[in-house]
Amino acid sequence: MSDVRREAARAYGVLFDDPAMVDDPKRIPVYLRAKRSWFVIDTEGMVRYAKESRELIPNDEILEVLKKMQ
């Protein structure tokens, strides 16, 4: 998904957008970047799964959520 204007990342609360980050040289590279996040959204537009993680989320975990939705 392309989110050039960062609208989706902001709407889902996964955007590093704290202005104080600009004053910290170590945090500047992530300012206005999306956090690593996973969402499963059903056909009605409801978020059925949401997770932020610095690590990759196991596919099994996501597949389990998808199974429960069927």
NUPA-66230 format. One record per residue: x, z, y of N, C-alpha, C, O in turn. Coordinates in steps of 0.05 Angstrom, whole numbers, plus 5000, padded with zeros to 4 digits. Atoms other than C-alpha are relative to their C-alpha. Layout:
// residues N
XZYXZYXZYXZY...
END
This chain:
// residues 70
501750004977500050005000501850005025503750155026498550014975502649835069498650185020496250185022501149814981501650365122501850005025502950205033498250034978505650095181499450185023501250295037500849824977501650495232499850294992499250475008500049735011502051115188497350145001497150385001502749894998494551205191499250144974498150354975500849875026493551345116501750254995500650454987498349775004499551815112499150235018499050465009501049804982496852195172497350114991496950354991502649925009489752205146500150184975498550364972499749845025491952485078501950245004502350394985498349764995496552995111502749994987503850214980497450025013502952735081502149865017504049745007498050124982506752505143501750215012500750425022498249824986512852855169499849935029501249755038500450074972510652865241500350235020499350225042499549774982512953525270502149915021504349855014498150084979516153355338502650165001504650065011497549835001521153925328502149884982504549944985498050135018524453495275502049835015504249795006498350174984527353055329502550165010504650045015497849844990531653635353502050094978504050214984498449925023534653745283501349754987499949604974498750245010539853215264499649964970499649734960500450025029538753365190497149904993496749794971502750075006531253245195499149745013496949635006500750254986531152625240499549774980497549634984500550235018531752135181497250004987496349784979502650005013525052365152497750005020495449985012502149994980521252415218498349744999499449524999501950225002515051965215500249844974499649604973500050115026516151825142498050154983497350384988501949875018511151965087501450174979503550104970499049835021512352525038499349864974497449714972500650125026512652314965497550134990497450374984502649905008505452384944498649814982499149574982501650155018500752154891497150075003496450305006502949954997493252064897498649824979499449604974501850155017487951844847497350015014496350235018502550014986481651614882498049854983498649634973502050125017475251454845498649775014499249725038501450234988470650864857498150075023497349895038501749904978466451284904501750085024500650155045498249934978472551414948500750305001501950395020499349725002473352144926502850044989503549914969497349945011480352414917499650184976498650404979500249845025480652664845502650144993502650314975497449895006487952834844501849955024501949745035498150034978493052964897502450194995502050424987497649835005500153224891502349905016502849665018497550064987506353244933502250114983502050324971497849915016512953294898502649875009502649635016497450124994520253194913501049844976502849664978499350145025520952954841497849814992495649825002502150185011517352404804498050164984498850354970502149865015510752624775499849854974499649604973500250135026510352494700497549824998495349915006502350185004505851904683497850134983495450084988501949875017502552334630498050175017495650185011501749834983499852794685497949825014495549905015501950184986496652214723498149874980495749854985501750125021494051884659497950204990495750124984501949795008490752544640497750015020495350045012502150004979486952544706498249764997495849784999501650255003484851824696498250014976495949924977501749975025482351984625497650175006495450114996502349824995478052554651497949875018495649955018501850134982474952084702498149804985496049734996501650205014472251604649497550114988496049974975
END
